[in-house]
Amino acid sequence: MGRKMQTVTDNVSAVILAGGMGTRMKSTKAKVLHEIIGRPMLTYVVETARKVVGNNVVLVIGNQADKVKRIVSEETDVIFAIQENQYGTGHAVLCAQLNIPEHTDQVVILCGDVPLITSNTIIQLISDHINAMRDISILAVEVDKPKGYGRILLDENRNVVGIVEETDATEDQKTIRLINTGIYCVKKDCLFDSLKKIKSDNVQGELYLTDIIGIGYREGKNVGVLVSKDVEEIIGVNNCEDLKKVEIIMHKKLCKAQGKTT
């Protein structure tokens, strides 16, 4: 027998961002450790990533790093990278650079607070990225109420020009319904070359990972988007209300998988 079907390729690594403070949870517990059906939400993302890339999982931790490390390590083995200061998503990925296995060609970037993402969707993103020979691929969805999300900017030929965060968006840009899920597949060399060029000249004063899109476009890189049909899968947990919503969805999915009804 060969290796599991789910493992796409040995030269893909996953970086999971799990170092944020999560102040909107109004809790002393690290956001990614809040539980969904009795398990910390981060463990769902780690388990999904491992189905796709095997041992090539790098977990970026910062807030309550020791506790997060201990809880994740009780369940599985991953590579840990430390983000000591919270300077944004771009900075978080930079913190993972030295920990990514050397044989990696492509990097999938996932969020520790998006626990419903499935291995099938990640595999689809990687396959689409590799088949289209892209430098950068973004997982996107179309939503009726895009408030709070980064909007994906397209030119007249539907090429991805960039991503603008809600706080930096113009009124016109706020009407865009195509949103960024925060999940990407990027050629490793392109990723870290672009990250060196991003600046913190935005409202938040942070290094946005999303800025690699605009840099890639300006440099003539192949930047594309895969639009997922499953909006539920990319729900991010930012507050207690989100946590309850995700738990209800996950409970339904588990019941469905077990052939039961709620």
Sequence and secondary structure as in RCSB ss.txt:
>XXXX:A:sequence
MGRKMQTVTDNVSAVILAGGMGTRMKSTKAKVLHEIIGRPMLTYVVETARKVVGNNVVLVIGNQADKVKRIVSEE
TDVIFAIQENQYGTGHAVLCAQLNIPEHTDQVVILCGDVPLITSNTIIQLISDHINAMRDISILAVEVDKPKGYG
RILLDENRNVVGIVEETDATEDQKTIRLINTGIYCVKKDCLFDSLKKIKSDNVQGELYLTDIIGIGYREGKNVGV
LVSKDVEEIIGVNNCEDLKKVEIIMHKKLCKAQGKTT
>XXXX:A:secstr
  S TT   TTEEEEEEE    GGG SSS GGGSEETTEEHHHHHHHHHHHHHTT EEEEE TTHHHHHHHHHHH
   EEEE  S   HHHHHHHHGGGS TT  EEEEEETT TT  HHHHHHHHHHHHHTT SEEEEEEE S  TTS 
EEEE TT  EEEEE GGG  TTGGG  EEEEEEEEEEHHHHHHHHTT    STT S  TTHHHHHHHHTT  EEE
EE S SGGG    SHHHHHHHHHHHHHHHHHHTT   
